[in-house]
């Protein structure tokens, strides 16, 4: 079923261009951050705790269709997103990949399909619905949650946000820093609606989790008050894999914004795990 009329056929896609990326710090290790739906590179730099780590170069990426990355009018499938990420991120270097929400789902997909790009994963607020029916069931239990699983309603909300309320977003959206709220207009109706449907509602992240390379270190960080991504499902998912670490914080769907110090610590633990392994393997010099 076509989600919105006029989208390019994903069976004959125009290959994505490289994504917008900003770098902080220097080092042979890479720590790459992927934001959630509507997020940009400024999501990670809006807190007092900077996303920088020892021996590492931090890479802040705008997802395909968002921020300052290319935004063509097409269906934003998992394959298109992953292709764009694979074209952008250098292979063969030790990398800790950090993703939030939509970015967490895509981090999983990239690690499962391009093992040479990722040596560890930190998944913040991973949305695990299982299917569109699972997403509908989850959001139906919340007041006004039906909007998130109604294509016409989400498309209309996107249009109003970008064309009408954009200037006032920092005053209307008070649960994120002003610069993060301002960047919520940096997308189009195709990228926001179809990324939501194709990557989160119609795609089971557990398929990617089961396809990860054996022994890949994975840390899931979730908020106990998360009303967007079901906490219980991630708890159950993490329990399936002995190498996964599961951390629950007193936070909503934005653990990086609410508890940046705790999140930074978890990413740093993964960095320390990847760094010595890379040195022992002779890939990089200490």
N, C-alpha and C positions, 0 to 999 in steps of 0.2 A: 504494500500500500504506500503510495506517495504521501509524504508527510505534509508538504506544502507545494503548490504548483510552481513549476518553473525551475526547480532545482536540477542541477546537472546529474546525469545518471551515474551512480557510484560504480557501475560496472565498466564505465569508460571515463575514469577520472582524469582531470588535468593534474599532473604531478605537483604536489605542494612545493612551494619555494621554501628557502631556509627561514627560520623563525627569528624574530627579534630577540636578542640576548644581550644582557649587560653583565660585566664581570667585576668582581671585587676580590682584592687580595691576590697573592701569587703562591704557587706551589704545584707539585706534580699531581697531587690528589685533587679531584674535582668533587664539589658538592653542588648539585644541580637542583634548583627549586622550580616546581610547576604549580601555579596557582589554581584555584577553583574557578567555577563558572563566573565570568565577569571580572575575575581578578587579573592583576597585572604585576609587573615586577615590583611595584610600590607596595604591594600587600606585605612583602617580606621585610621591607626597610622602614615600615611605619611604626615599629616598636622600639623601645629603648635598648633592647638587646639586638645587636647587629648580627646578621647571618654570615659571620666570618669565622674561620676555623684554622687551627695550626696546620701547616704544611699543605694548605688547600687554596685552590682558586674557586671562588663561589661563582656559579653561573645562574643568573636569574632570567627565566625564559617566559615570554608571552606565548600562550598557546595559539595554535592555528585558529584564526577567526577572531582573535581578541587582542586588546592592547594595540601595540604597534607592529604586530605580525600581519601577514597578508590576510585579507578578509573577502575571499571570493564568494559569489552567491552559489552555493552548492549544498549538498547534504554532508554534514560533518560526521562521517562514520569513524569508528574506531580505527579502521585501516588508514584513512586519510590523516587522522591525528598522529598515529604512530609513524607513518611514512615521513611526515614533516619533522617529527622529533628525531628520527633516525638520520635524516639528512642534515640536521643541525648539530647534533651532539657527536663529538669526535669518538670513534671507536678505539679500543685498545688502551685506554687510560683508566686507572682505578677511579671509580665514581660511586658516590653515595647519592642516590636519587630520592629527593624529598618531594612529596606531592600532597596537596590539600584537596579533598573532595573530588571534583572532576579530575584534577591533576593527580590525585592518588590512584584513581581507576586507570588513568593513562600510564602512570608509572608502572603499575602492575603489568599492563599490556606490553609496554616496551621491554620490560625485563624478561617477560615470557617469550617474546619473539626475537629479541636482539640481545642475547646474553653477553655479547662483547661490549655492550654499552653500560652495564650496571653490575656492581659488585655488592651492593647493599641497598635496602629500601627502607624508607621511613614514610609511613602512610598516615596522614593526619585526617581524621574525620572521613574515613573511607565509606562511601555509600554502597551498601550491599542490600539490594532489594530482591535479587533473584530473578525478577521478571517485571514487566509492566504491571501485571496483576499484583505483584508484591508491593510495588511502589504505590499503586492506587490504594491498597489496603492500609499501608502505613500512613499515608497523608490523609486518608479519610477519617482517621481517628483524631485528627487535629482540627481545631477551629479554622475554617477557611482554607484548609489544606488542599481541597479539591482543585484550587487554581493551579497548583504545581503539576498536576497530571492531566490538565485539559489543554490540548494544543492551542486552540483558539484563544483561550484566556492568557496563556503564557506569551503568545505572539503579540496580543494586544498590550499586555503589560510591558513587553520589550519596546513596542512602538511608543507608548506613552512616556516611558522612562527616557528614551533617547531624544524624542522630539519635543516633549512638553516639560517634564520635570527635571531634566538634566542639570540645569543651573541651580536647582534647589536641593539636589540630592544630599549634599553634606548636612543640610538642615533637617531633611526628612529621614534619612538613614543614619540613625544615631548610634548603632551598635558596632560601627567600624570607624576607623580614623577618617577625617575629612578627605585626605588624598585618595584613600581607597574608595570612598563613596563617589568621588568625582570621576574615577576611572571606570565606573560601572556602565558608562555610556559608550565605551570603546569596544563595540562589537556591532553586529547587525542581526536582524531578525532570523536569518538563516543560521548563523553560527551559534546563537544562544539557544534557539528552540531545538534544532536538530542535534546539537551536542548533548543536550539534556536527554533527548529521547534515545538517540543511537548509542551513546556511551554508557548512560546510567540506567535507563528504564528497559531497553530492549537487549541489553548485554549483561550476562552474568559474570561478575568479577571472579567468581569462584572457579570458573574455567581457566582463567589466567593464573590464579593462585596455584592450581594443581599442576600447571605447566611450567612453573618456575624451576630454574636449575636446582638440583639437590644441594642442600647445605647453604643456599643463599641466605644471609642474615636479613631478617625482616622485623621491623618494629612498628606496631600499630599504636598510635596515640589517639585516644578518643575522649570526648567530653561526656560526663555522666548526664548532662542536661541537653544533649544533642537531640533536637527535634527534626533535623533534616536527614541524618544518617542513623538508622536504628542501632543503638549501642549493643543490644543483645546479640544481634546477628554477627557483628564483628568479634565479639567475645567468643562466640561459638566457632567462628571461622578460624581465629588464631589458635584455638585449642586443638585444631586438627593437625597442626604442624609443630613438631618439637623445637625447631629452630626459630620459631616466631616468638617475639617478645610483645606482650600486650600491656599497655599502660593506660589507666583511666585517670583523668584529671577532672577537677571541679571546674568544668567549662561547658560552653554550648558547642555550636558547630565550628567555632574558631579557636582551637586550642593555642595556635601560634600567637593570636592577638591577646588572649586572656592570660596565658601562662608561658610567655616567651622564654623565660629562663629554663623552665622544665623541658620545653621542647628542644631548646638549644642543647641541653645536656644529653638528651636522647640521641640527637643527631651526632654529637661529638663522640658518644660511645661507639656508634657505627663507624665513624671516621678512624678512631683508634683501632678498631677491629680490622678495617681494610688496610690501613697504613702498614702495620707490621707484616701482614701477609704479602703485600706487594714488595716490601723490602726483601723478605726471605726468598721470594720468587725471582729476585734479581731484576724486576721490571723497572724499578726506580731506585735511585741512590738515596740513602738516608740523609 
